[in-house]
Amino acid sequence: MMLQSEEVRKELEIVEDQQKELDKLRDEMRDQMREMFSGMRDVPRDQRRERFEQMREKMRTAAQEMEKKVNAVLLPNQIERLNQLELQMQMRFRGTEGALASDAVVKALGITEEQKKRMQEVAAEAQREMQEAMQKAREEARQKILAVLTPQQQETLKKMVGEQFEMPRPNFRRGQGDRPGRDRAARDRSER
């Protein structure tokens, strides 16, 4: 996926012959994925979870095979740099704790089970702190916005809002009849 980015290709100094090979591999992978997902609409709802689990394993195997093929196209220094870029992306999007939990990183760093457990604890605490800071920032922003209103407008708004009600957070865990993907949208809305 990262090799689709022009900036990444430039960073790796991919030459035209390599790009042609990588394009072929991309098309091959796309066709494999299309084939794996074909017919999913026809799978009964109660059998989809099992089918997705089977597909996940096939996708993992296909990705490993594709990685070998990509590595055969790239030079050793390009592979090393691509691995660095992938780890940077994982740290950015999965968080440091998530990136450090990958099998390759655990093995390379010799991370112990105790260290994994401690990283999870630290990450959970950091997440709580970030949520508290965000809530505080939202409240400060709310107060600044409301300060623009006249006292009469503030009073009218207060009546419009009514007595404070604490909305329960929706439980959108998968496997409880909700469609995948809806839980993220609901979380996004609830955090507004």
WOVEN-V489494 format. One record per residue. N is the residue number from 1. NEAR is the number of other C-alpha atoms within 12 Angstrom. Layout:
N,NEAR  N,NEAR
This chain:
1,22  2,25  3,33  4,18  5,15  6,15  7,14  8,23  9,25  10,18  11,20  12,27  13,21  14,29  15,18  16,14  17,13  18,23  19,24  20,18  21,21  22,29  23,22  24,18  25,28  26,24  27,17  28,20  29,26  30,19  31,15  32,21  33,23  34,15  35,15  36,22  37,21  38,14  39,14  40,19  41,13  42,12  43,15  44,12  45,18  46,13  47,15  48,23  49,20  50,16  51,22  52,22  53,14  54,16  55,23  56,18  57,15  58,19  59,23  60,17  61,17  62,23  63,23  64,15  65,18  66,25  67,25  68,16  69,22  70,31  71,24  72,17  73,26  74,29  75,17  76,14  77,16  78,25  79,26  80,16  81,24  82,30  83,23  84,20  85,23  86,23  87,26  88,20  89,20  90,21  91,19  92,15  93,13  94,17  95,22  96,24  97,29  98,24  99,25  100,30  101,29  102,22  103,16  104,15  105,24  106,18  107,13  108,12  109,14  110,16  111,20  112,17  113,13  114,11  115,18  116,24  117,16  118,16  119,22  120,21  121,15  122,18  123,23  124,18  125,15  126,17  127,17  128,14  129,14  130,14  131,15  132,14  133,14  134,16  135,16  136,14  137,14  138,16  139,15  140,14  141,14  142,15  143,14  144,12  145,13  146,19  147,15  148,13  149,16  150,12  151,12  152,13  153,14  154,17  155,15  156,14  157,15  158,15  159,12  160,11  161,11  162,10  163,9  164,9  165,7  166,7  167,8  168,7  169,14  170,17  171,16  172,20  173,17  174,15  175,16  176,14  177,15  178,17  179,17  180,18  181,13  182,18  183,21  184,18  185,16  186,19  187,16  188,14  189,12  190,16  191,15  192,12
